[in-house]
Amino acid sequence: MDTVKDFMTKRQAIYALLSALYRGDLNKVLEVSKEVPVFKDFLIEKGYGRDITEEIKNSRKSFIEDYESLFLGPSHILAPPWESVYENNDRLLFGKSELQVRRFYRKFGLDVSVRVAADHLAFELAFISRLCSVVDYEDLKTVKKNVRAQIDFITKHLLSWTPKWNQDVSENSSTGFWRDISEIMVKSFKEDLVELKARSKCL
């Protein structure tokens, strides 16, 4: 089993790059993946049979077009990347879950502008990455606190809506890129949760 530091730092990088991916920053994902193989290795480990760096280099335009269609609009957004959209049939932003997410962030010193919805997928992924960033891994009190927070956040937030969102991505994606990575990501949340719970018992 990896040390706590190895486990957390690896996940910090993976969640940070997933966050970059779902805010549409393919350039960052490409640049970092060229230098640090952790994200590419993560995808391969989860069954993604293609080289993400080569894919982005060769098909960036079509991936961006698909991203905009799925997650931005300009009119009807096919797979809205906000938690509150999936909390009821009205599919509206700034619902109850958005406020809950915002409060969760604040407990850990993170503020999101009131002008943007705090429950965007990219923000939620970045928050998990932030919780993995522990200054002193010998400080077990802080490590325990952050691990428990990740368990709570993944359970109450990421896993509460991303399976439904992933169905929208799967049904509407015009490229295998977003469909496959979204499916891998949602499955990895469940696996991550099991691992976090096991780790928390050992701390």
Secondary structure as UniProt FT lines:
FT   HELIX           4..22
FT   TURN            23..24
FT   HELIX           26..35
FT   HELIX           38..45
FT   TURN            46..47
FT   HELIX           52..67
FT   HELIX           68..72
FT   HELIX           83..86
FT   TURN            89..90
FT   HELIX           96..107
FT   TURN            108..109
FT   TURN            114..115
FT   TURN            118..119
FT   HELIX           121..132
FT   TURN            137..138
FT   HELIX           140..153
FT   HELIX           154..158
FT   HELIX           159..172
FT   HELIX           176..202
//
